[in-house]
Amino acid sequence: MDENLHSPQRRLIELRMEHADLDDLIDRNPLDRGSDDLTLRRLKKRRLLLRDQIARLESQVDPPEPA
């Protein structure tokens, strides 16, 4: 049970969920009148970082087949 909590697959799910949450937040942000450009840039930077982490983890979990 404990090994499932720290498995790469679980981490991948958590990263995807966080990425989806940021997508939603960024999409709604321009609608907020009090939105801050710096905050929006930080959210987008975090989203890119998450995308890179997801890609790296996906390649570890399911490595590409040799040609």
C-alpha positions in Angstrom: 0.0 0.0 0.0 2.7 2.5 1.0 4.6 1.8 -2.3 1.5 2.9 -4.2 1.6 6.3 -2.5 5.0 7.0 -3.9 4.8 5.3 -7.2 5.7 7.2 -10.4 2.2 6.6 -11.8 0.6 8.3 -8.8 3.1 11.2 -9.1 2.1 11.5 -12.7 -1.6 11.7 -11.9 -0.9 14.4 -9.2 1.2 16.4 -11.7 -1.5 16.2 -14.4 -4.2 17.3 -11.9 -2.1 20.3 -10.8 -1.5 21.1 -14.5 -5.2 21.0 -15.2 -5.9 23.2 -12.2 -3.4 25.8 -13.4 -4.9 25.6 -16.9 -8.3 26.4 -15.5 -6.9 29.2 -13.3 -5.0 30.8 -16.2 -8.0 30.6 -18.5 -10.2 32.3 -16.0 -7.6 34.9 -14.9 -8.1 37.5 -17.7 -11.8 37.6 -16.7 -10.8 38.8 -13.2 -10.4 42.6 -13.3 -7.9 42.6 -10.4 -5.6 40.1 -12.2 -1.9 40.9 -12.0 0.5 40.4 -14.9 3.3 39.1 -12.6 1.0 36.5 -11.1 -0.2 35.4 -14.5 3.4 35.0 -15.7 4.3 33.0 -12.6 1.3 30.7 -13.1 2.3 30.1 -16.7 5.9 29.4 -15.8 4.7 26.9 -13.2 2.5 25.3 -15.8 5.4 24.9 -18.2 7.5 23.4 -15.4 4.8 20.9 -14.7 4.5 20.0 -18.3 8.2 19.3 -18.4 8.0 17.2 -15.3 5.1 15.2 -16.7 7.0 14.6 -20.0 10.1 13.4 -18.1 8.1 11.1 -15.8 6.1 9.7 -18.7 9.3 8.8 -20.5 10.5 7.0 -17.3 7.2 5.1 -16.8 6.7 4.2 -20.4 10.1 4.4 -22.2 9.9 4.6 -26.0 10.5 1.4 -27.9 13.8 1.0 -29.7 13.6 1.5 -33.5 
